[in-house]
Amino acid sequence: MKKSDKTFKQLHGKAKLQYLWDYYKLPFVIICIVLYILVYNIHGQMTKKTTVLSIAFINITMSDSLSQHLTSDFLEFEHLSPKKNEICTYDNLLIQENPSSENLEYAYASSTRLLAAIDAKKIDLVFMNQEALKQLDKKGYLSDSINVSDVPILKNAGFDGDIYVGIIENSPHKSKCDDYLEFLHGDDVF
């Protein structure tokens, strides 16, 4: 028998625990870190949601309840579980041809954020006013757009001017975009 084995057997209670801690704390800490990382990754994979669509609201402000209707009601329309699926939104974006000095920095930051998301193929649909429609169409970002001002839920929201929905040219979810347009124009949706 080794000397350390004899010493360990002679110890009792807290002394045994202290001995184990003194000699095995590094492997114990490493095992705890590895277990934490494994559990964290497994939990992340099990609770990760699939992005069904990404929608941007440009030059229009959607209330939380309206935004909720436009996203969660679509998941319900598609018979998709909100626990496993999501619609990402980009809110409060502002693009203008000649922004006033009052909102110049905000418009610049919004434009940069929007264009980066479009180039990264992270936006599928945009709700926008006519000015944003002209800007995005002029830059070739839209494959299709329609006026949705007569959709009851949007008509009753009190927007100034017309509201358009456009499909982004490089959208990674084009078939879901078509489904979304069908959802907006469905008679029994709103």
N, C-alpha and C positions, 0 to 999 in steps of 0.2 A: 504494500500500500504506500502511496505517496504521502509525503508529509502534509500537503495541503488537504488531502482526503481525511487524514486523522484529525487535523485541526477543525475541519468543517463538522465532523461527527461529534466533536467535543463541545461545539457551540450549541446554545439553546436560544429559542425565541427571537428577540430583536437582534441579537448578535449574529444569528444565522442570516437574517435578512440583510443586515449591514454588510456582512461578508459577501453575499451574492451581489449586492449593489456595487460594492467597491470593485469587484473583479469582472462583473458582467454588464455594467451600465452602458458601455458603448454598443455592444450588440443589441441590447434591449432597446436603446433609443433608435438605432437603425431599423430594427424590426417594426417598431411603432410607426416610424415615418413611412416605411414601405406599405404597411397596412393602411395607413391614413390615405396615401395616394391611391391605392387600389380601390378603397371604398369610395373615395371622392369621384374617381373616374367611372366606376360602375354606376353610382348614383346619377352622375351627369348623363350617361348614356341612356339610362332607363327613364329619365324625366325630360330628356331633350325633345323639344317640339319641332315638327316639320313646318317650315314656312311655305304656306300655300300661295300667298301673294304678298307683294310689298306695294303699298299705296302711299303716294305723296300728295299732300294738300298744299297747293301753290297759290299764293295771293288770295287765299280765302281762309277764313278761320272757322273751323268746325268745333261745335260744342262737344264736350265729352260724350254726352248721350247720343248725339248724331253720329259721331265717329264710332261709338259702340254698336249702333244699329247697322252701320255700313260694313262693319267687320264681323261681329258675332252672328248677325242674321245671315250673312253669306255662308259661314261655316255650317249653320243649321240648314240652309237651303241645299248645300252640297252633301248633307248627312255626314259631316266630319266632326269628330270629337274635339272640343276645345281644349281637352286635356293633352291631346297629342298633336294638335295642329294650331297654327297661329297665322294671323295676318299682321305683318309689320307695317307700321305707319311712320311717315316722316311728316311732322306737323309744323305749322307756322313758317313755311318757306316763303320767301319773297324774292321775286325776280322782276326787274323793271329795266326798260331801255335806258332811261335817264333818271336814276333815282335822285331824289332831292337830298340836299346836304344833311337833312334831318335823319334820314335812314340809310345813308350811303354805306356805312360800315356793315349794318345788318344785311342789306341787300347783297353786298359783296360776299359776306360770309355764307349767306343762304345759297347764292348762286354757286359758290365753290362746293358747298356740301352736296347740292343737288347734282351738279355735273359729275362730281366724283362718284356718287352713288349710281348714276346712269352708266358711266363708263365701266364701273365694276359689276354691272348687270345685277344691281340690287334693287331696282325699282321696276315694277311691271306696269302700274297704272298711275295716272295723275288726275286729280280733281283740280280744276283751275278756272280762273276767269279768262276773259278774252285777251287781255294783255299778255298773260303767261302763254296762252295758246299761240299767239303770234310769235313770241320769242322762241318757243320750243319748236314750232313748225319751221321757222326760218332757219334754225340750226340743224334741221333734219332729224330731230330726236323722236318724232312721233310717226308711227306707222298708220295710225287711224285715230280720229277723235269725233265725238258726237256731243251734241247739246243735250244735257240731261236736266235742264231747268224745269221741265214739266213733270219730272218724277215727283210724285206727291210729297215724299219726305223732304226733298230738297226745296220744292216750291213753298212748303210751309215753314221753312227754316228762316226765311226773311233775308236772303242774300240780295245784295245790290247787283243788278245786271245778271247776265247769263252765266251758267255754270256748265263746264265741259268736262268730259272724261276722255282722256287720251291713253292709248296703248303705246308704251315706249317701244321703239324700233327693235332694240336688242333685249327685250324682255325674255327672261328664262322660263316664264310660265304663260306662254301665249294662249294655250287652250283654256287655262283657268281665267284668263282675261276675257275670253269670249263668253265663258260661263258667267262671269261677273256682270257683263253687259246684259246678258239674258236675265240675270237676277234683278238688276236695276229696273228693267222694263216689265218684269212679271206683274200681272194684275193683282195677285193675292199677296205680294210681298209686303207692301206698306199700306 
